[in-house]
Amino acid sequence: MSTLLSCLDYAFGITTIECSCTEDNRPDDVNISLTGLYLDQIISLKMFNDENCFEGDLWDKIAASKQEALARLKTDIIGCVADNSQLPRKTFKGIIGDWQKVSSRDAQVTTTQAGVKMYFANIAGGTGTLKRIGLALNTAGTYLVEIFNNKDEGAIASYNLNTVANKLTWTDIDDLELLFDVESSYNMEYYIVVTLAGAKPKELKTDCGCGSGWKPNYNEKSPPFNSLTPKGQFEWANYLMITGIQGSDTSTFETGWPTQGKFLNGIALDVLLSCNTETLICNTELDFVSDPIAMTMAWAYRYATAASLVTKIMNDPFPNNFTMLGTEQLQANLSLYNSEYNLRIGYICTQLSKPEHINRSSDCFVCKEKTGLRKSGIYK
């Protein structure tokens, strides 16, 4: 069904009952439930069937109802928690690197390769996308740019970028996902490396160093992203640090590629950085046995699905005998399902808005506190 919220795929089943009227196109997994809850415990599937038995759209209606219910559940939970909390990091969509002030000077590079190192914060729910690469070299040509990280062996992506001499040249790429790995003890690092082939990068920095206000710096012992303060045009620094590197052997990034502070070796990056608020609901699996919040989500999801399904039945342009004669009962059921759903959403919202629960699976929200933001996340 879903991707990120696949943790709820089997929060309830549909039915364990076999019936000749509901066998056509019946999915194989309708009897799977991780909670013991089933949809037909609160809504009879017989209301889909007329005297001529099943017409063939029962399972399509149920699948669509589950999708609508999931969207409702997600919207209501995230919206309610958002009202009671705040986002410690703003979404950043823009360019890393002072791309408007490429120096006429060449960078101080003495190796055959040079590039940048990106050092990511451990953010549960963090998402990053690289959209464009800007490259400024002193010689026009086509240059190999490779991207590595500290998790995979070998390059995870490579591009042949064309450049104009002494100017920053942008190249659109297929969106490349940049992971915030929170399952390991180390921070994710990405290395974007250009093989120079005799060329020299132009001097390009993270910032011009001019004016007042916060400026980025690279310090692995005390990363700026540990302090979730406003960073002006450098909001990307609440997600990652970046510095220039140079070397000649891509197997030795940790030992043979010294960092260069604000200097980015002629590279600028167009990125999108954010926190996926859906991870507030779940990031991996839910514990439906001992976690009351997870179990309540399953009940709410089932009631929302039943409400959506009843609405579809009532709006069906081809009603059967049951739906024509049982309109009042259907309306009463719809009211009951919505009432039970709202009751459980209220509990979930109250629990997830508490300091002890707001970071249980995500770092996207922090509680509103009189003394300011609570800076730490679940992995810090």
N, C-alpha and C positions, 0 to 999 in steps of 0.2 A: 504493500500500500504506500506507505510513506518512506522517507529516507531517514532524516534525523529523528523523527518521532516514531520510528519503527518499534520503539520500546512499548508502544501502546497497541501494536497490531493485534496481539492476542490478549488484550486486557479483558476481553469477554469473547465468548463464542456466539454462534448464531443459534444452533440447535443440536441436540443429540438424537433427535427423533427422525426416523426414516419414514417417508410418506410417498406414496406413488404420485401424489399430486405435486410434489416439490422436487422431483428427481431430475427433471430436465435441466441441463446446464449447471447442476449443483456443484459448487467448488469442493475440492477435496478437504479443505481445512475448516469447514464451517463448524465442526465439532471440537475444535481446539480452543481451550480456554486456560489461561494461567491462573485464574482466580476462582473457577467454579461458577462464574456468572455466565448466563446465556441470554440472548436477546428474547428468545421465545418464553422466558420465564415471566416477562412483563408485557409482552405483546404477542397475540396469537397470529401465527403465519397463515391460519385458515382464512383470515379476512381477505387474503389475496385471491382466494380460490372461489370460483362460482361452481355451479353444478356440472359444468363441463371440464372442471379441473384446471390445472395450471396453464396459463397462456404463454409463459416463457420469460417474463420480465421481472420476476420476484427477486432474483439474485442481483440483477442490475440495479434495482431500486434500493436494495440493502447496501450494496457497495457505494452507491452515490450518497446514501444517508450517512454512512460511516465517514465518508470524506467531509461532508458538510458538518457533521458533529465534531470531527477533529479540528476543523477550522474554527468552529465556535468555541470549543474548549480552549484552544491555543489563544485566541483573541481575548477571551474573557479573563484567563489567568494572567497573561502578560500585561493586559491593560490594567487590571486591578492592582497587581504588584507595582507596576510603573507609577500608579497614583500615590503609592505609599513609600516610594523609594526614589532613587535617582541614578542616572548613568554616570559612572566615574570617568568614562572615556567617551569623547565625542568621536563619531565616525569621521575618518579622514579620507577625503577623495581629492587627490592632487599630486604634486610633484615633490619628491625628495631631492634636494640639491638646488643650489642657487643658479638655476638654469639661465636666468636673465643676465648674469654677470660672469660669463665665461672669460677668463683672463686671456690676454694676448701671450702670456708666458706659458712655456711648456712645463709640465709637472716634472718634479725631480724623481725620475724613474730610471733605474739602471739595469733592469731585468728584462727578460723576453716577454713577460706577461704582467698585467696589472689589472686591478679592478677594485671592487668594494666588498666589504664583509658586513652582513646584516645580522645583528644579534637580537633575537626576539625575546620578549617577555613570555613567561608561562601564564597564559590567560585561558582558562577554561571557557570555551565558547568563542575564542578569538578566531577571526577569519581574515585572511589576507589574499589579495589578488594583484599580480603584476600585469599591467596592461600595455605599457610601452617602455622602450629603452631608448634613452638619449645618449649619443656618443659623440665626443668632440676630440679629434686627433689632428695633428699638424699636417697630415698627408691624406689626400683623398684616396679612396679605395674600398675594397670589400674585406671585412675583418671578421674572423671567427670569434663569437662570444658564447661562452659556455657557463652554465649555472650548476653549481654543486651545493650539497649541504653536508652536515656532519652526521647524517643518519644513513644515507644511501651511498653505495659504492659507485663511482663513476658519475658522469654528468647526468643530471635529470632533464636538461633541456639544452639545445644548442641552436644558434642562429648565425646566419651570414648577414652582417649589417653593412650597408653602404654608407659612406661618410663623404661630406664635403670638407675640404681642408680648412682647418681653423674655425669651424662653425659647429655648433651643436646640431646633430642630425637625429631626428626622431624616427623610430621604426615601430609600427604597430605589430603586436604579436597576439597569438591566441592566448586568452586569459590563462595565466599560470597560477595555480593555487599555491599559496605560501602557508605552510602549516605552523600552528602554535602547538607544539608537542608538549602535552602536560602529563603524559603517562611515564615519562622517564625523569631522571634526576637532573638532567642537563637542559640548558636552553637550546632551542633550535638556532642554527646558524646557516646562513646562505652566503655563498661566494659567487659573485658575478665577475667573470674573468674574460678579458680580451687578449687574444694573441696579437702582439703588436707588429710583428713582421717588419721591424725597423722603424716604425712610426713612434711618435711620442704623444702621450695624452696631453690635452690642454689642462691648465690649472682650473679646477672647478671645486668649490667648497660646499659644505652643508649650508653655510650662511655667509653673508658678506662681512660679518663682524662689526657692522656699523649700527648706530642708533641704540636705543635703550630697549629694555624688555628681555625676556628669557631667551637664551641661546643654547643650542644643543651641544653636547659634549659626549665623548666616548670614554666610558669608565666601567669596565666589567666588575670591579669591586663595589661600585656604588652606581648602578645604572639609573639614569634619570627617570625611567618608567616606574621605579619603586616609589616615587613621590607623584601621586596623581593630582598634580596642580595644573591650572591652565597654562598652556604653553604657546598661546597665540597662533601664529602661522605654522608652528612646528608641532601641531597636535599629534603628528605621527610618532613623536618621541615618547608618547605614552604607551606605544606598542613595541617599539624597537629602537636600537641604536644602529648607527652606520658609520663606517670609517673606510678609508682607502687601504689597500694592501698591494704588495708587489712581490713577485717570486717567479720561479721557473719550473716548479714541480708541483702539480696539482694534488699529489698524494701527501703533501706535507703542509697543509694549510695551518695546522696548529703550531708548528715549530719553525717553518721556513718562510713565513709570509708576515713580516712585521707590519703593524698598523701605522697609519699616517694621520691620525687625528681628524681634522676637518677636511682634509684633502681627499677628493673622490675620484681622482685619476680620469677626469673627463667623462664621468658617467653620471647621468641623472635618471631617476626612475619615476614613472607614473604608476601610482598604486591606489588601491582601495583597501582600507583597514577598518574593521568594525568588530563588534561582538554580536554574535547571533543570539538574540534573546530567547529563541526557542529552547536553548539549552537550560533555561530556568526550569523547564518541565522535566527534561531528562537529557543526559549526554551519552549514556550507554544503555544499561538495562535498569529496569525498575524492580524493586523488591516488593512483590505483591503479598508476601507472607508476613513480614514483620514491620513493614513501613505503612503506618496508617494514612499518610498523605498519598502514597502510590495507590493503595486500595481505594481511597475515596475518589481518585482520578478515574479508576476503572468504573466505579458506580456512576460517576457523572458522565463519562463517555457513553455508557450504555443508555442512560436516560436521554441524553442529547440525540443519540441515534434513533431511539424509539420516537422521540418528538418529531424528528425530521421525516421518519417513515410514515407516521400517522398523517402528517401534513401532505405528503405525496399521495396517500390513499384518498384523503378528502378532496384533493385537487385533481384527481384522475378524471379525465373527460369520458372515460368508459367505466363507470362504477359497476360493481357486481351487486348481487342481492344484499349481501351483508352491509356494504358501505351505504347503500341507499336507505336501508331500514335502520341502520345503527348510527346515524349522524350524531345524535346527542351523546351516545356513549363514546364515540370517537373524540368529540370535543372535550368530554370530561377526562378522558385518558390523556389528551394533549395537555390539558391544564395540570394534571397530576405530574406528568413527566417533566414539564418545565419547572414546576414547583420543587420537585425533588432534585432536579439538576441545579437550580439556583441555590438551594440549601447547601449542597456539597461544594459548589464553587465558592460560596462564602467562607466555608471552613478552609478550603485549600488556600485561598487568598490570604486569610488571616495567618495561617501557618507559614507560608512561604515569605511573608513580609516580616517575619521575626528575624532578629539578628542571627540566631542560631541556625536558621534554615535558608536564608536568602542566598547564601553561597554554597549550598549543598551540592549543586552540580554545575554551577556557572559562576563566572566572575563578572557578569554583565551588569548587575545591579549592586548598589550598596544602600544601606538604610539611611533615611533622613535623620540626622542627629543634630542637636543644638550646637554641639561643639565642632561640627564639621563632618567631613566624609570619613567613613571608616576605610582606611586605605588598603588593608590586606584582603587577599582573595583566598580561595580554598587551597591554593598551592603555594602560598607565601606566608 
